[in-house]
Amino acid sequence: MNDMPNGKKHTLMLDNRRKLMITGAEDVSGFNEETVSVKTTAGTLIIKGSGLHIEKLNLETGDVSVEGMINSMQYIGHDNSRSRFSKLFR
């Protein structure tokens, strides 16, 4: 069963909280040393930490590599997956 809307594979691999490798990336919508926002096939992934930098970025293949001290990762979902109720309160 595949929950991804376009069928592309999305994976995360975290190495010792210092290097995060992502596949299935579609865009990097913003980044600084404390936050990186990556739009993936599974939703937008927010990465928080310190000393973060993008080591590798290839949107043709969907590969992104982030290095630095990674403290948290959170998906905020697909833009089109918001409920009708939540759209009322934008």
Residue pairs with C-beta under 8 A, 6 or more apart in sequence:
3 42
4 10
4 24
4 41
4 42
5 41
5 78
5 80
6 41
8 24
8 41
8 62
9 23
9 24
9 41
10 22
10 23
10 24
10 40
10 41
10 42
11 21
11 22
11 23
11 24
12 20
12 21
12 22
12 45
12 73
13 20
13 21
14 20
14 70
14 73
15 21
17 69
17 70
17 71
18 67
18 68
18 69
18 70
19 55
19 65
19 66
19 67
20 47
20 65
20 66
20 67
20 70
20 73
21 63
21 64
21 65
22 38
22 40
22 45
22 63
22 64
22 65
22 66
23 61
23 62
23 63
24 40
24 41
24 42
24 62
25 38
25 39
25 40
25 59
25 62
25 63
25 64
26 39
26 40
26 41
26 59
26 62
27 38
27 39
27 59
28 36
28 37
28 38
28 39
28 54
28 57
28 59
28 64
29 37
29 38
29 39
29 44
30 36
30 37
31 37
31 52
31 54
32 52
33 50
33 51
33 52
33 53
33 68
34 48
34 49
34 50
34 52
35 46
35 47
35 48
35 52
36 46
36 47
36 52
36 54
36 66
37 44
37 45
37 46
37 47
38 44
38 45
38 47
38 64
39 45
41 62
42 75
43 75
43 76
43 77
43 78
43 81
44 75
44 76
44 77
45 73
45 74
45 75
46 73
46 74
46 75
46 76
47 66
47 70
47 72
47 73
48 70
48 71
48 72
48 73
48 74
49 68
49 69
49 70
49 71
49 72
50 68
50 69
50 71
51 68
51 69
52 66
52 67
52 68
52 69
52 70
53 66
53 67
53 68
54 64
54 65
54 66
55 65
55 66
55 67
56 63
56 64
56 65
57 63
57 64
57 65
58 64
